[in-house]
């Protein structure tokens, strides 16, 4: 069970994202530069208790021009070997000390917990409260879709999503976890979808929205 520490982070996650978001292929420049604001999301528990896992929805811009992005992040007490390209930044946590913050689509721990969530082997947790499930998060797989023991084999970045190709032991074909980077209300199911993760976020006007955070696609990435 992850413990939520209500303490300081310097720099804050949003300050790190303000510098990192413009480096992404799926980011759309906002007038006046990025001004990310937290817009929702949820957490997942790492059974080993070592890695913090958060799916954060981030709103950028105002009014009809606002865009809401999904940034899955992992928080580690030491660098993740071979993941320098996925490092969002480092921050000093008021309780835990230096934290290395990664784009979670490139972190095998987050990918493993995402597959567990989709398969119904774990539940999403509230973003800000300890040991509190988030009942608004819905995950489902099509009958016969097997994600048990799935491991990431490669990651491909698209213009509105990130594809994480996974291989399941004994399965005849690879599956793709498509992480939606741009969140849209009522977005269509991806062609060939064998599963979907749906959750909520807040729009800049304070209203709630709901749509897909991720899809499971049969076969390799389809960028």
N, C-alpha and C positions, 0 to 999 in steps of 0.2 A: 504494500500500500504506500503510495507516494504521499508525503506530508507536505502540505502547502505552507510555506513560510511567508508570513506577511512582513516583509522587510525591504531593504533597499537593494537596487542593482545599479551600478555605475560603470558604463553607461546603461541606460534602460534598454529593454528589448526594442521599444519603438524607435529610440535613437539609432540603434544599430540597423534596424530595418530601413530607416530613412536613407541611409547610405547604401544599403545592399540592394533594395528593390530596383533602382534604376539600372543595375547591372544585369537584370534578368531579361531574357528575350520576350517574356510574356507581360512585361510591365509597360503600361501606357503612360507617357509623361503627363503629369498634371500641371496646370497653370500655377506658377510660383514654386514649383518643385514639390517633391514628395512630402506630404504631411500625414503620415499614417496614424490611424486611430484604431484602437482595439474595437472590434465589432462582433465578438463572440468566439465560439469554438468549444473545445473540450480537451480533456487529458486522457492518457492511457497509463496504466501502471506497468512498470518493468518488474517482472517477478524477482529479478536479482536485486532490485532496489538500488541500482547503480546509475541508471540513466533516466533523467526527466523527459517526459514525452508530452508535447502539446500540439494540438492542431489549432492554430490561431487564425481567425478571420480578421482581416485588416482593411478598413475603409480608407480610401485616398480620394480627396476632392470633396466637393459639396454639390447638393442639388442633383439635377438630372445627369450631370457629368461625373458624378462619383463612381468609382470602381471599387469593388470589394474583392480582395485577393485572399487566397488560402495559402498560409505558410506553415506547414508542419515543421516543428523544431524539436531538436533534442538538446539536452543540457548535460554536459559531462564534466567530471572533475579532472580529466586529463585529455590531451588531444586524441582524436580517433585516427589511428594509423591509416595513411593512404587517402585521407579525406580533406586535404588542404583546399581542394577546389570547392568543397561544400561548406566551408567555414563562413558563417555569417559574421562572427566576431567573438571577442571575449569580454566578459563583464565581471566585476567584483560584486559577489553576492554577500549581503550583510551577515549571513549565517554560515554559508557553505564555502566562502572564499572564491577563488577564481573559477569561473565556469566557461567552458568552451561551448559555443552555441552553433549548431549545425543545421543546414537544410535537411530536414528529416527524411526526405525522399532518398537521400544518399546514405542513410544510416541503417544498417541491417537490423538493429534492435527495434527501431520504429517500424520497419517493414514487417518484421515478425509479429509485432503486436497488432498492426493493422490487419494482417491476415487472420490473426486470432479473433479480432473483433468481427470481421466479416463472416467467419465460420461459427460465430456464437460461442467461442471459448473464453471470452472475456467481455466486460461491459465498459462502456465509456464512462468517464468520471467527470464531475463538475469541474469547470475550469478554475474555480477559486476556492472551493471548499474541500477539506480532507474527508476521504471515505464517504463520498456522496455521489451515487450514480447519476448520470445525466440521462433521464428517460426520454429526452427529445431526440436523441441520436438513434437512427434506425439503420440496421445493417442486415443484408440478406444475400444469400447465394442461391443460384438456380440448382434444382435437384441434380445430383451427380457431379457437381463441381467440387473438387478436392483441393484444399489449400493446406492440408496437414503437412507440416515440415517444410513448407515452401521457403526457398532461399533466393535472394536477389542475385541475378547474373549480369545485368547491365541496366543502365538508366539512360533515357533519351529525353532531351528537352524539346518541347513544342512551343507553339505560339500562344497557347492558352491552357496547356497542361504539361505534366511531366509523366512519362511512361516508365514504370519500373517492371522490367521483365523478370518473372520468377520461375523457378523450376521446382516441381514437387517430386520427391523420391517415388519412383515407380510409375509416374504419370507419363502418358505417351507424348504429350505436347506441353509447351510452355504456356503460361498465362501472363497477362499484362495487368498490372494495377495502374489504372490511369488516374492520377491525382489532378483534380480540376484546380487550376491556379486562379482562374477568373470565375467567381461564383455568380450564378444567374438563377433567378427564381424560375422554377418550372422548366429548367433545361431538359432537353430531350435525352432519352436514354441513348448511350453510345451504341452504334451498330455492333451487333455480336456480343452485347453485354451478357455476362453470366453472373453478375452480382452488382450490388450498388450500396454505397454508404450515403445516407442523407442526413442532414443536420440543419440547424438554424443559424442565422446571423442577424445583426441589426443594421438597418440602413441609416444614413446620416440624419434623416428626419425623425428617427426614434422608433419607427415601425419595424416589425419583425419580418424576415423573409426566410424562405426555406427552399432548399434545392440540393442537388448532388454535390458531395465533396469528392467522391471517388467512384470509379467503376472497375469491374473485373471483366477483362476481355479475353476471349479465347484466342490463343496463338500469340505471335510476337507483336511488338509495338507496330502501330499502323500510322506513323507520322507521315 
